[in-house]
Amino acid sequence: MNDTGSIILAFIAVAVISYLVGSINMAILISKYRKSKDIRDFGSGNAGMTNMLRTFGKRAATWTFIGDFAKGAIVVFMARAIGKDLGMQFDIAYIAALFVMIGHIYPIYFKFRGGKGISTALGAMFVLNWVAFVTIAVGIAPMVFIIKIVSAVCLCGASLYPVLNFVVLWLGGRDMLTEVIPYTVLAGLMAGLVFYAHRENIQRLRNGVEPSFGSKKK
């Protein structure tokens, strides 16, 4: 695909569609239409799995995770398929991953108040680089039951993802200038979004008042 205009159009289309799909927030939908309440009015005010677990229980939290994970995986898979179909050398799926996360955090359908992007990021990571995803899942996820602070575990995973992405691409013999570095930069932006979305959690961690896993919030 050598038509610059078509390439630019493809980038824009993938970014916009990914953002719109990302804006479909499962926690808000489930809480509003199954519980007749808005999850953002409870607990941390975050429209995500952890707050759903604390507020509405395991079943609601599970469906929230499945929906948010799925939307991240689906848009990245479709973007990669579109890129291959158009003959693009650049993996446009990384653009999809970034914008589906932005949509989740700042959903246009819900006054730009969403979640923190973790479940959606995990779905995107699974398709982007499953080796990095499995490494993080196996090595980091069990920490939830050890330190019992979800936000800290999420931040650790976000920190590791760009590094693991770099290592996997490098060991896979991908071109350093056109693939490894650009994709790692985009993975770093994904991690940066996670840190920005967790800025209040980071402050509470510093103050030693971040709630632990399983705690209830009024």
VOSE-438261 format. One record per residue (C-alpha): residue in three letters; x, y, z. Coordinates in Angstrom, 1 decimal, padded with zeros to 4 digits, m for minus. Example, Ala and Ser with C-alpha at 12.3 -4.5 7.8 and 13.67 -1.06 7.14 Angstrom:
2
<type = ALA | px = 012.3 | py = m004.5 | pz = 007.8>
<type = SER | px = 013.7 | py = m001.1 | pz = 007.1>
% end
This chain:
218
<type = MET | px = 000.0 | py = 000.0 | pz = 000.0>
<type = ASN | px = 001.8 | py = 003.1 | pz = m001.2>
<type = ASP | px = m000.9 | py = 005.7 | pz = m001.3>
<type = THR | px = m000.1 | py = 008.1 | pz = 001.6>
<type = GLY | px = m003.6 | py = 009.5 | pz = 001.7>
<type = SER | px = m005.1 | py = 006.0 | pz = 002.1>
<type = ILE | px = m002.6 | py = 005.2 | pz = 004.9>
<type = ILE | px = m003.4 | py = 008.4 | pz = 006.8>
<type = LEU | px = m007.1 | py = 007.6 | pz = 006.3>
<type = ALA | px = m006.6 | py = 004.1 | pz = 007.7>
<type = PHE | px = m004.8 | py = 005.5 | pz = 010.7>
<type = ILE | px = m007.6 | py = 008.0 | pz = 011.4>
<type = ALA | px = m010.4 | py = 005.4 | pz = 010.9>
<type = VAL | px = m008.8 | py = 002.9 | pz = 013.2>
<type = ALA | px = m008.2 | py = 005.6 | pz = 015.9>
<type = VAL | px = m011.7 | py = 006.9 | pz = 015.7>
<type = ILE | px = m013.4 | py = 003.4 | pz = 015.7>
<type = SER | px = m011.2 | py = 002.2 | pz = 018.5>
<type = TYR | px = m012.0 | py = 005.2 | pz = 020.6>
<type = LEU | px = m015.8 | py = 004.8 | pz = 020.0>
<type = VAL | px = m015.6 | py = 001.1 | pz = 020.9>
<type = GLY | px = m013.5 | py = 001.9 | pz = 023.9>
<type = SER | px = m016.2 | py = 004.3 | pz = 025.1>
<type = ILE | px = m018.6 | py = 001.4 | pz = 025.6>
<type = ASN | px = m018.0 | py = 001.1 | pz = 029.3>
<type = MET | px = m019.3 | py = m002.2 | pz = 030.7>
<type = ALA | px = m019.3 | py = m001.1 | pz = 034.4>
<type = ILE | px = m021.5 | py = 001.8 | pz = 033.6>
<type = LEU | px = m023.8 | py = m000.2 | pz = 031.4>
<type = ILE | px = m024.2 | py = m003.1 | pz = 033.9>
<type = SER | px = m024.7 | py = m000.8 | pz = 036.9>
<type = LYS | px = m027.2 | py = 001.4 | pz = 035.1>
<type = TYR | px = m029.3 | py = m001.2 | pz = 033.3>
<type = ARG | px = m029.0 | py = m004.2 | pz = 035.7>
<type = LYS | px = m028.7 | py = m002.4 | pz = 039.1>
<type = SER | px = m030.5 | py = 000.9 | pz = 038.2>
<type = LYS | px = m027.5 | py = 002.8 | pz = 039.6>
<type = ASP | px = m024.4 | py = 004.5 | pz = 038.3>
<type = ILE | px = m021.2 | py = 002.8 | pz = 039.5>
<type = ARG | px = m019.5 | py = 006.2 | pz = 039.4>
<type = ASP | px = m021.6 | py = 007.3 | pz = 042.4>
<type = PHE | px = m020.2 | py = 004.6 | pz = 044.6>
<type = GLY | px = m016.8 | py = 003.8 | pz = 046.2>
<type = SER | px = m013.9 | py = 005.2 | pz = 044.3>
<type = GLY | px = m016.1 | py = 006.6 | pz = 041.6>
<type = ASN | px = m014.2 | py = 004.6 | pz = 039.0>
<type = ALA | px = m016.1 | py = 002.8 | pz = 036.3>
<type = GLY | px = m014.1 | py = m000.4 | pz = 036.4>
<type = MET | px = m013.9 | py = m004.0 | pz = 037.6>
<type = THR | px = m012.4 | py = m003.3 | pz = 041.1>
<type = ASN | px = m015.1 | py = m000.8 | pz = 042.0>
<type = MET | px = m017.8 | py = m003.1 | pz = 040.6>
<type = LEU | px = m016.4 | py = m005.9 | pz = 042.8>
<type = ARG | px = m016.5 | py = m003.8 | pz = 045.9>
<type = THR | px = m019.9 | py = m002.3 | pz = 045.1>
<type = PHE | px = m022.0 | py = m005.0 | pz = 043.3>
<type = GLY | px = m020.1 | py = m008.2 | pz = 043.9>
<type = LYS | px = m018.2 | py = m010.9 | pz = 041.9>
<type = ARG | px = m020.7 | py = m011.5 | pz = 039.2>
<type = ALA | px = m021.0 | py = m007.9 | pz = 038.1>
<type = ALA | px = m017.2 | py = m007.5 | pz = 038.3>
<type = THR | px = m016.6 | py = m010.7 | pz = 036.2>
<type = TRP | px = m018.9 | py = m009.5 | pz = 033.4>
<type = THR | px = m017.3 | py = m006.1 | pz = 033.6>
<type = PHE | px = m013.9 | py = m007.6 | pz = 033.1>
<type = ILE | px = m015.0 | py = m009.9 | pz = 030.3>
<type = GLY | px = m016.6 | py = m007.0 | pz = 028.4>
<type = ASP | px = m013.8 | py = m004.6 | pz = 028.8>
<type = PHE | px = m011.1 | py = m007.2 | pz = 028.0>
<type = ALA | px = m013.0 | py = m008.3 | pz = 024.9>
<type = LYS | px = m013.4 | py = m004.8 | pz = 023.4>
<type = GLY | px = m009.6 | py = m004.3 | pz = 023.8>
<type = ALA | px = m008.9 | py = m007.6 | pz = 022.1>
<type = ILE | px = m011.4 | py = m007.2 | pz = 019.4>
<type = VAL | px = m010.4 | py = m003.8 | pz = 018.1>
<type = VAL | px = m006.7 | py = m004.7 | pz = 018.1>
<type = PHE | px = m007.4 | py = m007.9 | pz = 016.3>
<type = MET | px = m009.5 | py = m006.1 | pz = 013.7>
<type = ALA | px = m007.0 | py = m003.3 | pz = 013.3>
<type = ARG | px = m004.2 | py = m005.8 | pz = 012.7>
<type = ALA | px = m006.3 | py = m007.6 | pz = 010.1>
<type = ILE | px = m007.1 | py = m004.3 | pz = 008.3>
<type = GLY | px = m003.5 | py = m003.4 | pz = 008.2>
<type = LYS | px = m002.5 | py = m006.7 | pz = 006.7>
<type = ASP | px = m005.3 | py = m006.5 | pz = 004.2>
<type = LEU | px = m004.1 | py = m003.1 | pz = 003.1>
<type = GLY | px = m000.5 | py = m004.3 | pz = 002.9>
<type = MET | px = 000.7 | py = m001.9 | pz = 005.6>
<type = GLN | px = 004.2 | py = m002.6 | pz = 007.0>
<type = PHE | px = 003.4 | py = m000.7 | pz = 010.2>
<type = ASP | px = 001.4 | py = m002.6 | pz = 012.8>
<type = ILE | px = m001.6 | py = m000.3 | pz = 013.1>
<type = ALA | px = m002.9 | py = m002.5 | pz = 015.9>
<type = TYR | px = m000.8 | py = m000.5 | pz = 018.4>
<type = ILE | px = m002.7 | py = 002.7 | pz = 017.4>
<type = ALA | px = m006.0 | py = 000.8 | pz = 018.1>
<type = ALA | px = m004.7 | py = m000.3 | pz = 021.5>
<type = LEU | px = m003.9 | py = 003.2 | pz = 022.5>
<type = PHE | px = m007.2 | py = 004.7 | pz = 021.4>
<type = VAL | px = m009.4 | py = 002.0 | pz = 022.8>
<type = MET | px = m007.8 | py = 002.7 | pz = 026.2>
<type = ILE | px = m008.4 | py = 006.4 | pz = 025.8>
<type = GLY | px = m012.0 | py = 005.7 | pz = 024.9>
<type = HIS | px = m012.4 | py = 003.6 | pz = 028.1>
<type = ILE | px = m010.9 | py = 006.3 | pz = 030.3>
<type = TYR | px = m012.7 | py = 009.2 | pz = 028.6>
<type = PRO | px = m015.9 | py = 007.7 | pz = 027.1>
<type = ILE | px = m017.7 | py = 010.1 | pz = 024.8>
<type = TYR | px = m021.1 | py = 008.4 | pz = 025.7>
<type = PHE | px = m020.7 | py = 008.9 | pz = 029.4>
<type = LYS | px = m019.5 | py = 012.5 | pz = 029.8>
<type = PHE | px = m015.8 | py = 011.4 | pz = 029.5>
<type = ARG | px = m015.9 | py = 009.8 | pz = 033.0>
<type = GLY | px = m014.8 | py = 006.1 | pz = 032.6>
<type = GLY | px = m012.5 | py = 003.6 | pz = 034.1>
<type = LYS | px = m008.8 | py = 003.3 | pz = 034.4>
<type = GLY | px = m008.2 | py = 001.1 | pz = 031.4>
<type = ILE | px = m006.6 | py = m002.0 | pz = 032.9>
<type = SER | px = m009.0 | py = m004.7 | pz = 031.7>
<type = THR | px = m009.1 | py = m003.1 | pz = 028.2>
<type = ALA | px = m005.3 | py = m002.7 | pz = 028.2>
<type = LEU | px = m005.0 | py = m006.4 | pz = 029.0>
<type = GLY | px = m007.3 | py = m007.4 | pz = 026.1>
<type = ALA | px = m005.2 | py = m005.2 | pz = 023.8>
<type = MET | px = m001.9 | py = m006.6 | pz = 025.1>
<type = PHE | px = m003.2 | py = m010.2 | pz = 024.6>
<type = VAL | px = m003.5 | py = m009.7 | pz = 020.9>
<type = LEU | px = m000.6 | py = m007.3 | pz = 020.4>
<type = ASN | px = 002.0 | py = m009.5 | pz = 022.2>
<type = TRP | px = 000.7 | py = m012.6 | pz = 023.8>
<type = VAL | px = 004.1 | py = m013.6 | pz = 025.2>
<type = ALA | px = 004.4 | py = m010.3 | pz = 027.1>
<type = PHE | px = 000.8 | py = m010.7 | pz = 028.3>
<type = VAL | px = 001.3 | py = m014.2 | pz = 029.6>
<type = THR | px = 004.6 | py = m013.2 | pz = 031.3>
<type = ILE | px = 002.8 | py = m010.4 | pz = 033.1>
<type = ALA | px = m000.2 | py = m012.5 | pz = 034.0>
<type = VAL | px = 001.9 | py = m015.3 | pz = 035.4>
<type = GLY | px = 004.4 | py = m013.2 | pz = 037.2>
<type = ILE | px = 002.4 | py = m010.1 | pz = 038.3>
<type = ALA | px = m001.3 | py = m011.2 | pz = 038.8>
<type = PRO | px = m000.5 | py = m013.4 | pz = 041.8>
<type = MET | px = 000.9 | py = m010.3 | pz = 043.6>
<type = VAL | px = m002.7 | py = m009.2 | pz = 044.1>
<type = PHE | px = m003.1 | py = m011.9 | pz = 046.7>
<type = ILE | px = 000.3 | py = m011.1 | pz = 048.3>
<type = ILE | px = 000.3 | py = m007.3 | pz = 048.6>
<type = LYS | px = m003.5 | py = m007.1 | pz = 048.3>
<type = ILE | px = m003.4 | py = m003.7 | pz = 046.6>
<type = VAL | px = m004.8 | py = m003.9 | pz = 043.1>
<type = SER | px = m003.5 | py = m000.5 | pz = 041.9>
<type = ALA | px = 000.1 | py = m001.3 | pz = 042.9>
<type = VAL | px = m000.1 | py = m004.5 | pz = 040.9>
<type = CYS | px = m001.6 | py = m002.7 | pz = 037.9>
<type = LEU | px = 001.2 | py = m000.1 | pz = 038.0>
<type = CYS | px = 003.9 | py = m002.8 | pz = 038.2>
<type = GLY | px = 002.4 | py = m004.6 | pz = 035.2>
<type = ALA | px = 002.1 | py = m001.3 | pz = 033.2>
<type = SER | px = 005.8 | py = m000.6 | pz = 034.0>
<type = LEU | px = 006.9 | py = m004.0 | pz = 032.8>
<type = TYR | px = 004.9 | py = m004.1 | pz = 029.6>
<type = PRO | px = 007.0 | py = m001.8 | pz = 027.4>
<type = VAL | px = 010.1 | py = m003.6 | pz = 028.5>
<type = LEU | px = 008.8 | py = m007.0 | pz = 027.8>
<type = ASN | px = 007.3 | py = m005.8 | pz = 024.5>
<type = PHE | px = 010.8 | py = m004.6 | pz = 023.5>
<type = VAL | px = 012.5 | py = m007.8 | pz = 024.6>
<type = VAL | px = 010.0 | py = m010.1 | pz = 022.7>
<type = LEU | px = 010.2 | py = m008.0 | pz = 019.5>
<type = TRP | px = 014.0 | py = m007.8 | pz = 019.7>
<type = LEU | px = 014.5 | py = m011.5 | pz = 020.3>
<type = GLY | px = 012.0 | py = m012.2 | pz = 017.5>
<type = GLY | px = 014.4 | py = m010.5 | pz = 015.0>
<type = ARG | px = 012.1 | py = m007.6 | pz = 014.3>
<type = ASP | px = 013.7 | py = m004.5 | pz = 012.7>
<type = MET | px = 014.9 | py = m002.1 | pz = 015.4>
<type = LEU | px = 014.2 | py = 001.2 | pz = 013.7>
<type = THR | px = 010.9 | py = 000.5 | pz = 011.9>
<type = GLU | px = 009.3 | py = m002.0 | pz = 014.4>
<type = VAL | px = 010.9 | py = m002.5 | pz = 017.8>
<type = ILE | px = 011.4 | py = 001.1 | pz = 018.8>
<type = PRO | px = 008.1 | py = 002.5 | pz = 017.4>
<type = TYR | px = 006.1 | py = m000.3 | pz = 018.9>
<type = THR | px = 007.9 | py = 000.0 | pz = 022.2>
<type = VAL | px = 007.2 | py = 003.8 | pz = 022.3>
<type = LEU | px = 003.5 | py = 003.1 | pz = 021.7>
<type = ALA | px = 003.6 | py = 000.5 | pz = 024.4>
<type = GLY | px = 005.2 | py = 003.1 | pz = 026.7>
<type = LEU | px = 002.3 | py = 005.5 | pz = 025.9>
<type = MET | px = m000.2 | py = 002.8 | pz = 026.9>
<type = ALA | px = 001.7 | py = 002.4 | pz = 030.2>
<type = GLY | px = 001.7 | py = 006.2 | pz = 030.6>
<type = LEU | px = m002.1 | py = 006.2 | pz = 030.2>
<type = VAL | px = m002.4 | py = 003.7 | pz = 033.0>
<type = PHE | px = m000.2 | py = 005.7 | pz = 035.3>
<type = TYR | px = m002.1 | py = 008.9 | pz = 034.5>
<type = ALA | px = m005.4 | py = 007.2 | pz = 035.1>
<type = HIS | px = m004.0 | py = 006.0 | pz = 038.5>
<type = ARG | px = m002.6 | py = 009.3 | pz = 039.6>
<type = GLU | px = m005.0 | py = 009.5 | pz = 042.6>
<type = ASN | px = m004.1 | py = 005.9 | pz = 043.5>
<type = ILE | px = m000.4 | py = 006.8 | pz = 043.3>
<type = GLN | px = m001.0 | py = 009.7 | pz = 045.8>
<type = ARG | px = m002.8 | py = 007.4 | pz = 048.2>
<type = LEU | px = m000.1 | py = 004.8 | pz = 047.9>
<type = ARG | px = 002.4 | py = 007.5 | pz = 048.9>
<type = ASN | px = 000.2 | py = 008.4 | pz = 051.8>
<type = GLY | px = m000.3 | py = 004.8 | pz = 052.8>
<type = VAL | px = m004.1 | py = 005.0 | pz = 052.6>
<type = GLU | px = m004.7 | py = 003.0 | pz = 049.4>
<type = PRO | px = m007.5 | py = 000.4 | pz = 050.1>
<type = SER | px = m006.5 | py = m003.3 | pz = 049.9>
<type = PHE | px = m008.1 | py = m006.0 | pz = 047.8>
<type = GLY | px = m011.4 | py = m007.1 | pz = 049.2>
<type = SER | px = m012.0 | py = m004.0 | pz = 051.3>
<type = LYS | px = m015.4 | py = m002.3 | pz = 051.2>
<type = LYS | px = m015.9 | py = 001.3 | pz = 050.4>
<type = LYS | px = m019.0 | py = 003.2 | pz = 051.6>
% end
